[in-house]
Amino acid sequence: MLKQELILIDRRKAIKQLVDTQRKQLPRLGGKKTYHIIKPFIDQAELKVGRDKLFSILRFYDMLIKPRRRYIQTTMSKHWLRKYPNIVKGLIIHRPEQVWVSDITYIKTDEGNCYLNMVTDAYSRK
């Protein structure tokens, strides 16, 4: 039992060393690409490690690359221009076409951002 644990620890350390050499060149290289690159070295060293095992080893050493959060600011409300108050706040809507609301949605395309402007009846939502 102890011998098997030592073999597992040695295998983990060998895999960590292979990943470390790749990460020195490309620090943000993900797990799948890392596995593809170090696979010949794993086979040469006769280590039995698949992609999923590699991910568990990377997780053990806290070496998984966390994806960067993509944030695009589409609205800047802290400007010096006049901001109009919400005049329908607290208003009870009883019938269609009493209040119309609008919204702008940004849609990212290959050519850049597109803008979708919608005008909706607040009562019927049409």
C-alpha distance (Angstrom), angle and dihedral (degrees) to the residues before:
residue distance angle dihedral
M1 . . .
L2 3.80 . .
K3 3.82 91.1 .
Q4 3.82 91.5 54.9
E5 3.81 91.2 50.5
L6 3.81 90.5 51.4
I7 3.81 90.3 50.5
L8 3.83 90.2 50.9
I9 3.81 91.3 49.5
D10 3.82 91.2 49.0
R11 3.81 90.6 49.0
R12 3.81 91.0 49.8
K13 3.79 91.5 50.0
A14 3.81 92.2 48.1
I15 3.81 91.3 50.5
K16 3.81 91.0 46.2
Q17 3.79 90.0 52.8
L18 3.82 91.6 50.7
V19 3.80 91.1 49.4
D20 3.82 91.3 46.5
T21 3.81 91.5 55.5
Q22 3.81 90.6 52.6
R23 3.80 93.7 44.1
K24 3.82 90.9 54.2
Q25 3.80 87.7 65.0
L26 3.82 97.6 35.5
P27 3.84 110.3 19.9
R28 3.84 95.9 -176.3
L29 3.81 96.1 46.2
G30 3.80 109.3 139.4
G31 3.78 127.6 -128.2
K32 3.81 99.0 -103.0
K33 3.81 94.2 50.1
T34 3.79 90.7 43.6
Y35 3.79 89.9 53.5
H36 3.80 91.1 49.2
I37 3.82 91.3 51.2
I38 3.83 98.2 44.4
K39 3.83 95.7 39.9
P40 3.86 93.2 95.7
F41 3.81 90.3 51.4
I42 3.80 90.8 48.3
D43 3.81 90.5 51.5
Q44 3.81 91.6 45.9
A45 3.82 91.2 52.6
E46 3.82 89.3 45.6
L47 3.79 92.7 -125.8
K48 3.78 114.5 157.4
V49 3.80 100.5 -136.3
G50 3.78 125.4 139.6
R51 3.77 128.7 -169.7
D52 3.81 94.7 -90.5
K53 3.81 92.0 48.1
L54 3.81 88.7 50.1
F55 3.80 89.3 54.4
S56 3.80 91.6 50.6
I57 3.82 90.2 49.9
L58 3.81 90.8 49.1
R59 3.80 89.0 48.7
F60 3.83 90.2 49.6
Y61 3.82 90.8 55.1
D62 3.83 92.4 39.1
M63 3.80 90.4 -118.7
L64 3.81 99.6 131.1
I65 3.79 112.4 124.5
K66 3.77 110.7 -119.6
P67 3.80 111.7 -142.4
R68 3.76 116.1 -112.3
R69 3.75 114.9 -112.6
R70 3.76 110.8 -113.7
Y71 3.76 110.2 -143.2
I72 3.76 125.5 172.8
Q73 3.78 117.4 -173.9
T74 3.78 107.5 -139.3
T75 3.79 100.5 166.6
M76 3.76 128.6 45.4
S77 3.79 109.1 -166.6
K78 3.79 96.3 169.8
H79 3.77 96.8 82.0
W80 3.79 132.8 125.2
L81 3.80 95.0 -118.4
R82 3.79 121.5 105.6
K83 3.78 115.7 -83.2
Y84 3.76 114.0 -153.1
P85 3.81 119.9 -136.7
N86 3.80 121.9 -114.5
I87 3.81 101.4 -100.7
V88 3.81 94.9 -176.9
K89 3.80 95.1 54.2
G90 3.79 107.9 124.3
L91 3.83 92.4 9.4
I92 3.81 114.1 136.1
I93 3.79 109.6 -137.2
H94 3.83 112.8 -143.9
R95 3.81 105.4 169.4
P96 3.80 144.0 22.5
E97 3.81 119.4 -84.3
Q98 3.80 91.7 22.7
V99 3.82 93.8 111.7
W100 3.79 128.8 17.0
V101 3.79 120.3 -163.5
S102 3.79 129.6 -167.5
D103 3.77 137.0 -162.4
I104 3.78 138.0 -175.8
T105 3.79 120.5 -139.3
Y106 3.78 123.0 -167.2
I107 3.79 115.1 -139.2
K108 3.80 117.4 -166.9
T109 3.80 114.6 -139.9
D110 3.80 135.0 168.8
E111 3.80 89.7 -96.7
G112 3.81 93.6 50.7
N113 3.79 135.4 -90.7
C114 3.79 120.7 -17.8
Y115 3.76 122.5 -164.0
L116 3.80 124.1 -136.9
N117 3.78 113.8 -163.6
M118 3.81 116.6 -164.7
V119 3.79 128.4 -171.1
T120 3.81 113.9 -163.9
D121 3.78 136.2 -179.9
A122 3.79 105.6 -116.3
Y123 3.84 93.2 -146.4
S124 3.82 102.4 46.5
R125 3.84 96.8 22.0
K126 3.83 89.7 -135.7
